[in-house]
């Protein structure tokens, strides 16, 4: 899941973890910006005496590249499912000792099942967030529309729509619209998906992974592909009433973000204490309230104070992004063709 981040956040990420002093009562977390509120870290420190120091990244790719380049010293990282899969295969994350996580049973089986294609026993991750990549439509300007990606074929909306500047999201949706799995190795299928995206591109204003929320809120764009929290946080209650949020069953994608424990983690005892802390229903409820997403923690749902933007059941049929290392270069080749096409 990509997040919008500040200049300060970028500086912190670039500075990284190097030169950290070895301390006993400290935990180093490398995660997404604006996901875990400082109040959660403060509450953990108050309960355990362990101080959490967080560095942030703006994409899974940035996180992975930094860790592979030797950015060590971190204990917990917060990747999306496809990168949990990659990091597990690379031996970068540790199999969890669930004896240290008695509250793991609070997690929703539907969420855990989304990860079984690479981790059938959920041995490597503690999910904390499930979300969907949505199509947001401003009904004030677009009263009638299909509830899937064929909306991008509506030429009367030319220049008023955006797609994410994200190959995996867009290509997976196009493949899904054509009935192909995201892991297909059939080059003809990938080429067909690319041709479909080129058709969509003729009607969009741009590929945009950063400002789609603000552009939608301002009325510059009437249809955007993006993440609910980035879109709805820009809207007041009156504006929200005009929004139709589409989670397409055909071509739809979801993300599960999890805490994982690095094999090189220097503070594993503290890490387990933090993981168990986040599984407490009252803590999980606070995290879900911040993002207006349904909690992955079943007992936490009774404690939430904010109505989530969607229900977990809405994600039953959408795909979580998977590791496509065998066809990544091939998809990227066609993506580059898309970017330069007219």
Residue pairs with C-beta under 8 A, 6 or more apart in sequence:
1 32
1 80
1 129
1 131
1 227
1 255
1 257
2 58
2 59
2 164
2 166
2 209
2 227
3 32
3 33
3 34
3 35
3 58
3 230
4 33
4 34
4 210
4 211
4 213
4 230
5 33
5 34
5 56
5 58
6 33
9 33
9 56
9 58
10 58
12 55
12 56
13 55
13 56
13 57
13 58
13 62
13 66
15 55
16 55
16 66
16 71
17 28
17 30
17 55
17 71
17 72
17 73
17 74
18 71
18 73
20 28
20 53
20 73
22 266
24 267
25 49
25 50
25 51
25 270
26 50
26 51
26 52
26 53
26 267
26 270
27 50
27 51
27 52
27 53
27 75
27 76
27 267
27 270
27 271
27 274
28 52
28 53
28 54
28 55
28 73
28 74
28 75
28 76
28 266
28 267
29 36
29 52
29 53
29 54
29 55
29 74
29 75
29 76
29 77
29 78
29 274
30 54
30 55
30 56
30 57
30 63
30 67
30 71
30 74
30 76
30 77
30 78
31 54
31 55
31 56
31 57
31 76
31 77
31 78
32 56
32 57
32 78
32 257
33 56
33 57
33 58
35 78
35 129
35 257
35 287
35 290
35 291
36 54
36 78
36 287
37 286
37 287
37 290
39 286
40 278
40 283
40 286
40 287
41 52
41 54
43 283
44 50
44 52
44 273
44 274
44 277
45 51
45 52
47 277
48 270
48 273
48 277
50 270
50 273
50 274
52 274
55 74
57 63
57 66
60 79
60 80
60 82
60 83
63 77
63 79
63 83
64 79
64 83
64 86
64 87
67 74
67 77
67 92
67 262
68 90
72 264
73 266
74 262
74 264
74 265
75 261
75 262
75 265
75 266
75 267
75 268
75 270
75 271
76 259
76 260
76 261
76 262
76 265
76 271
76 274
76 275
77 87
77 93
77 259
77 260
77 262
78 128
78 257
78 258
78 259
78 260
79 87
79 257
79 258
79 260
80 255
80 256
80 257
80 258
80 321
81 114
81 115
81 255
81 256
81 257
81 258
81 320
81 321
81 322
82 168
82 320
82 321
82 322
82 323
82 324
84 93
84 115
84 118
84 119
84 124
84 125
84 258
84 260
85 118
85 119
85 322
85 323
86 323
86 325
87 93
87 260
88 118
88 119
88 124
89 323
91 263
92 262
92 263
93 124
93 125
93 260
93 261
93 262
93 263
94 124
94 260
94 261
94 262
94 263
94 265
94 268
95 123
95 124
96 123
96 124
96 125
96 126
96 261
96 275
97 272
98 104
100 272
100 275
100 276
101 126
101 272
101 275
101 276
101 279
102 276
103 276
103 279
103 280
104 126
104 279
106 279
106 281
106 284
106 297
106 298
106 299
106 300
107 122
107 126
107 127
107 279
107 296
107 297
107 298
108 296
108 297
108 298
108 312
110 312
110 313
110 316
111 127
111 130
111 256
111 296
111 312
112 122
112 127
114 130
114 254
114 256
114 315
114 320
115 122
115 125
115 127
115 256
115 258
115 320
116 122
117 322
118 322
118 323
119 125
124 260
125 258
125 259
125 260
126 258
126 259
126 260
126 275
126 278
126 279
127 256
127 257
127 258
127 296
128 257
128 258
128 259
128 278
128 284
128 287
128 296
129 255
129 256
129 257
129 287
129 288
129 291
129 293
129 296
130 254
130 255
130 256
130 257
130 293
130 294
130 296
130 312
130 315
131 227
131 228
131 229
131 254
131 255
131 257
131 291
131 293
132 227
132 228
132 247
132 252
132 253
132 254
132 255
132 310
132 314
132 315
132 318
133 164
133 169
133 173
133 225
133 226
133 227
133 252
133 253
133 254
133 255
134 225
134 226
134 227
134 228
134 231
134 245
134 246
134 247
135 148
135 149
135 151
135 223
135 224
135 225
135 245
135 246
135 248
136 216
136 223
136 224
136 226
136 228
136 231
136 243
136 244
136 245
136 246
137 145
137 151
137 222
137 223
137 243
137 244
137 245
137 246
138 216
138 219
138 222
138 223
138 242
138 243
139 242
139 243
139 244
140 242
141 160
141 219
141 222
142 157
142 222
142 223
145 151
145 154
145 223
145 244
147 246
147 248
148 177
148 246
148 248
148 249
148 250
148 251
149 173
149 174
149 177
149 200
149 248
149 250
149 251
150 177
151 157
151 161
151 223
151 246
152 161
152 163
152 199
152 200
152 203
152 204
152 223
153 199
153 200
153 203
154 203
155 202
155 203
157 203
157 222
157 223
158 202
158 203
159 203
159 204
159 205
160 205
160 220
160 221
160 222
160 223
161 203
161 204
161 205
161 221
161 222
161 223
161 224
162 204
162 205
162 206
162 207
162 208
162 212
162 215
162 221
162 223
162 224
162 225
162 226
163 170
163 197
163 200
163 201
163 204
163 207
163 208
163 225
164 170
164 207
164 208
164 209
164 212
164 225
164 226
165 206
165 207
165 208
165 209
165 210
166 207
166 209
167 331
167 332
167 335
168 321
168 324
168 331
169 225
169 253
169 321
170 197
170 207
170 225
170 335
171 182
171 190
171 193
171 194
171 197
171 331
171 334
171 335
172 182
172 251
172 253
172 319
172 321
173 225
173 248
173 251
173 252
173 253
174 193
174 194
174 196
174 197
174 200
174 251
175 181
175 182
175 184
175 189
175 190
175 193
175 251
176 182
176 248
176 250
176 251
176 252
176 253
176 319
177 193
177 196
177 250
177 251
178 189
178 192
178 193
178 196
180 186
180 189
180 192
180 193
182 319
182 321
182 322
182 324
183 322
183 324
183 327
184 190
184 327
185 326
185 327
187 330
190 327
190 330
190 331
190 334
191 334
193 334
194 334
194 335
194 337
194 338
197 338
198 338
198 341
201 207
201 338
201 341
205 220
205 221
207 339
208 215
208 224
212 221
212 224
212 225
212 226
212 230
212 231
213 224
213 226
213 230
213 231
213 233
213 234
214 234
215 221
215 224
216 222
216 224
216 226
216 231
216 234
217 231
217 234
217 235
217 239
224 231
228 245
228 292
228 293
228 309
228 310
229 291
229 292
229 293
229 309
231 243
232 240
232 243
232 292
232 309
235 243
245 309
245 310
247 310
247 314
247 315
247 318
248 318
249 317
249 318
252 317
252 318
252 319
253 318
253 319
253 320
253 321
254 315
254 318
254 319
254 320
255 320
255 321
256 296
256 320
259 274
259 275
259 278
261 268
261 271
261 272
261 275
265 271
277 283
278 284
278 287
279 297
281 297
281 299
281 300
281 302
281 303
282 300
282 303
283 300
284 295
284 296
284 297
284 300
285 295
285 297
285 300
285 301
285 303
285 304
285 305
287 295
288 294
288 295
288 296
288 297
288 300
288 304
288 308
289 304
289 305
289 306
292 306
292 307
292 308
292 309
293 308
293 309
293 310
294 301
294 308
294 310
294 311
294 312
295 301
295 304
295 308
296 312
324 331
